[in-house]
Amino acid sequence: MKRTQWLAMGLVVLAATAACISWSVAREPEQEKPPVAELKLPPGFTMEDMQVCVAAGTPGEMQKRLVQGVGTWNADCTMWMSPEADPLKSKGTTVATAIMDGRFVKCEMKGEMPGMGPYTGFGLYGFDNVSQTFQSTWIDNHGTGMAVGKGELSDDGKTLTWTYTFNCPLTKQPAKLREVETITGPDTKTIVSYAPNPKTGKEFKMMSMELTRQEAAK
């Protein structure tokens, strides 16, 4: 982790400590609490700097948007190995859970990869308040690399387009995968993935998923 990231984390911890101190003092009479030492900022830092760090770590509207996807989802999957290949059908289940007090969402997927056996995937999603971008990391049991993605939200808030970078096992070079997640209803959404054909380099539709939240089905 970069030194600046460690510093920012330290500032957040200090700010959180200061907030807890002021909250407890406001809630409890002074005689019931031992005196608390005054928080001293590092040289050159101001309380405004602390507030900036606290704001960077506070969940907002974009985090709420991600948390809206929490739940257990049934997935009907269609996959193509190449543009000319016949579609392969399978089913899966995705469980999305909010973690870190709503700051991030983890996604655990289980299903069947046609011709390759059971599939297990794990994703971590968030919105970085500093860079103002959606971020994601994905791993699964059919690879040893991590796919790292950035997301862009449409103006209407219904479509989140992810661009992932991964290492292609055939070309041994970094490649891009595009994933388009579209909300189609209160408890339905679609995810369509596009990847480059390693033989031609041209993008093609690799996978399509229709997802329905289980709670809605009940």
C-alpha positions as CSV (number, residue, x, y, z in Angstrom):
1,M,0.0,0.0,0.0
2,K,1.3,3.5,-0.9
3,R,2.6,5.7,1.9
4,T,0.0,8.3,1.1
5,Q,-2.8,5.7,1.5
6,W,-1.4,4.7,4.9
7,L,-1.4,8.4,5.9
8,A,-5.0,8.9,4.7
9,M,-6.0,5.8,6.7
10,G,-4.3,7.2,9.7
11,L,-6.1,10.5,9.4
12,V,-9.4,8.7,9.1
13,V,-8.8,6.8,12.2
14,L,-7.8,9.9,14.1
15,A,-10.9,11.7,12.8
16,A,-13.1,8.9,13.8
17,T,-11.5,8.9,17.3
18,A,-12.2,12.6,17.6
19,A,-15.8,12.1,16.5
20,C,-16.3,9.3,19.1
21,I,-14.7,11.5,21.8
22,S,-17.0,14.4,21.0
23,W,-20.1,12.2,20.8
24,S,-19.4,10.5,24.1
25,V,-18.8,13.8,25.8
26,A,-22.1,15.2,24.5
27,R,-24.0,12.1,25.6
28,E,-22.6,11.6,29.1
29,P,-22.0,14.0,32.0
30,E,-18.3,14.9,32.4
31,Q,-18.2,13.6,36.0
32,E,-19.1,10.0,34.8
33,K,-16.2,9.9,32.4
34,P,-12.5,10.3,33.0
35,P,-10.9,13.3,31.3
36,V,-10.0,12.7,27.7
37,A,-6.7,14.0,26.4
38,E,-7.1,16.6,23.6
39,L,-6.5,15.2,20.2
40,K,-3.4,16.7,18.6
41,L,-3.1,16.9,14.8
42,P,0.1,16.0,13.0
43,P,2.2,19.1,12.2
44,G,0.8,21.0,9.2
45,F,-2.6,19.3,9.3
46,T,-5.9,21.1,10.1
47,M,-9.3,20.0,11.3
48,E,-10.5,20.7,7.7
49,D,-8.0,18.1,6.5
50,M,-9.5,15.6,9.0
51,Q,-13.0,16.4,7.8
52,V,-12.0,15.8,4.2
53,C,-10.7,12.3,5.1
54,V,-13.9,11.6,7.1
55,A,-16.0,12.6,4.0
56,A,-13.9,10.3,1.8
57,G,-14.8,7.3,4.1
58,T,-18.5,8.1,4.5
59,P,-21.1,6.1,2.5
60,G,-23.3,8.2,0.2
61,E,-25.8,7.9,-2.7
62,M,-23.5,5.8,-4.9
63,Q,-22.9,3.3,-2.1
64,K,-26.7,3.2,-1.5
65,R,-27.1,2.4,-5.2
66,L,-24.8,-0.7,-4.9
67,V,-26.5,-1.8,-1.7
68,Q,-29.9,-1.9,-3.6
69,G,-28.6,-5.1,-5.2
70,V,-28.2,-7.0,-1.9
71,G,-30.1,-10.3,-1.8
72,T,-30.1,-13.8,-3.4
73,W,-30.5,-13.9,-7.1
74,N,-31.4,-16.7,-9.5
75,A,-29.5,-16.5,-12.8
76,D,-30.3,-18.0,-16.2
77,C,-27.1,-17.9,-18.1
78,T,-26.3,-18.2,-21.8
79,M,-22.7,-18.4,-22.9
80,W,-20.9,-18.4,-26.2
81,M,-17.3,-19.7,-26.6
82,S,-16.9,-17.7,-29.9
83,P,-19.1,-15.6,-32.2
84,E,-19.9,-18.7,-34.3
85,A,-20.4,-21.1,-31.5
86,D,-23.8,-22.5,-30.4
87,P,-25.1,-21.0,-27.1
88,L,-24.5,-23.0,-23.9
89,K,-27.2,-22.8,-21.2
90,S,-26.8,-23.0,-17.5
91,K,-28.2,-21.8,-14.2
92,G,-26.6,-20.2,-11.1
93,T,-27.2,-18.4,-7.9
94,T,-25.7,-15.1,-6.8
95,V,-25.7,-13.9,-3.2
96,A,-24.9,-10.2,-2.7
97,T,-24.2,-8.9,0.8
98,A,-23.4,-5.4,2.1
99,I,-20.2,-5.2,4.2
100,M,-18.1,-2.6,6.0
101,D,-21.3,-0.8,7.2
102,G,-22.6,-0.4,3.6
103,R,-19.4,0.8,2.1
104,F,-18.9,-2.2,-0.1
105,V,-20.9,-5.2,-1.5
106,K,-19.5,-8.7,-1.8
107,C,-20.9,-11.0,-4.4
108,E,-20.7,-14.8,-4.2
109,M,-21.8,-16.8,-7.3
110,K,-22.2,-20.5,-7.8
111,G,-23.3,-22.4,-10.9
112,E,-22.2,-24.8,-13.6
113,M,-19.7,-23.9,-16.4
114,P,-20.8,-26.1,-19.3
115,G,-18.1,-28.6,-20.1
116,M,-15.9,-27.4,-17.3
117,G,-17.7,-28.3,-14.1
118,P,-18.8,-26.4,-11.1
119,Y,-18.2,-22.6,-11.1
120,T,-17.6,-20.5,-8.0
121,G,-16.9,-16.7,-8.3
122,F,-16.3,-13.9,-5.8
123,G,-16.6,-10.2,-6.5
124,L,-16.1,-7.1,-4.4
125,Y,-17.7,-3.8,-5.4
126,G,-17.5,-0.3,-4.2
127,F,-17.6,3.4,-5.1
128,D,-14.4,5.4,-4.3
129,N,-15.5,8.9,-3.1
130,V,-12.0,10.3,-3.8
131,S,-11.8,9.3,-7.5
132,Q,-15.6,9.3,-8.0
133,T,-15.5,5.9,-9.7
134,F,-17.1,2.5,-9.2
135,Q,-14.5,-0.2,-8.5
136,S,-14.5,-3.9,-8.5
137,T,-12.3,-7.0,-8.2
138,W,-13.4,-10.5,-9.4
139,I,-11.9,-13.9,-8.9
140,D,-13.2,-17.4,-9.6
141,N,-12.2,-21.1,-9.5
142,H,-11.4,-21.3,-13.2
143,G,-8.5,-18.8,-13.1
144,T,-5.6,-17.7,-10.9
145,G,-5.6,-14.0,-11.8
146,M,-7.7,-11.1,-10.5
147,A,-9.9,-9.1,-12.9
148,V,-9.9,-5.5,-11.8
149,G,-12.7,-3.2,-13.1
150,K,-14.0,0.3,-13.1
151,G,-17.6,1.2,-13.6
152,E,-19.6,4.0,-15.2
153,L,-23.2,4.7,-14.3
154,S,-25.7,5.9,-16.9
155,D,-27.5,9.2,-16.4
156,D,-30.7,7.5,-15.5
157,G,-29.0,5.3,-12.9
158,K,-30.2,2.1,-14.4
159,T,-27.1,0.8,-16.3
160,L,-23.7,0.3,-14.8
161,T,-21.0,-0.5,-17.4
162,W,-17.9,-2.2,-16.1
163,T,-14.6,-2.4,-17.9
164,Y,-12.3,-5.1,-16.5
165,T,-8.7,-5.8,-17.2
166,F,-7.4,-9.3,-17.1
167,N,-4.6,-11.4,-18.5
168,C,-5.5,-13.5,-21.4
169,P,-4.1,-17.1,-21.1
170,L,-3.8,-17.5,-24.9
171,T,-2.1,-14.2,-25.8
172,K,-0.3,-13.8,-22.5
173,Q,-1.3,-10.1,-22.7
174,P,-3.6,-7.8,-20.8
175,A,-7.1,-7.8,-22.3
176,K,-10.4,-5.9,-21.6
177,L,-13.8,-7.4,-20.7
178,R,-16.9,-5.2,-20.8
179,E,-19.8,-6.0,-18.6
180,V,-23.2,-4.2,-18.9
181,E,-25.5,-4.5,-15.8
182,T,-29.0,-3.1,-16.4
183,I,-31.8,-2.8,-13.9
184,T,-35.0,-4.0,-15.6
185,G,-37.3,-3.9,-12.5
186,P,-37.4,-3.7,-8.7
187,D,-36.1,-7.3,-8.5
188,T,-34.8,-8.1,-12.0
189,K,-31.7,-7.2,-13.9
190,T,-29.6,-8.4,-16.8
191,I,-25.8,-8.7,-17.1
192,V,-24.2,-8.9,-20.6
193,S,-20.5,-9.5,-21.0
194,Y,-18.4,-8.8,-24.0
195,A,-14.8,-10.0,-24.5
196,P,-12.2,-9.9,-27.3
197,N,-11.8,-13.1,-29.4
198,P,-8.2,-14.1,-28.7
199,K,-7.8,-15.2,-32.3
200,T,-9.0,-12.1,-34.0
201,G,-9.0,-9.4,-31.3
202,K,-12.6,-8.4,-32.1
203,E,-15.1,-8.0,-29.3
204,F,-18.1,-10.4,-29.2
205,K,-21.0,-11.2,-26.9
206,M,-19.6,-13.8,-24.5
207,M,-22.3,-14.2,-21.9
208,S,-25.8,-13.1,-21.0
209,M,-27.5,-13.5,-17.6
210,E,-31.1,-12.9,-16.6
211,L,-31.3,-12.4,-12.8
212,T,-34.4,-12.5,-10.5
213,R,-34.2,-11.8,-6.8
214,Q,-35.4,-14.8,-4.8
215,E,-37.3,-12.7,-2.3
216,A,-39.5,-11.3,-5.1
217,A,-40.2,-14.8,-6.4
218,K,-41.5,-15.9,-3.0
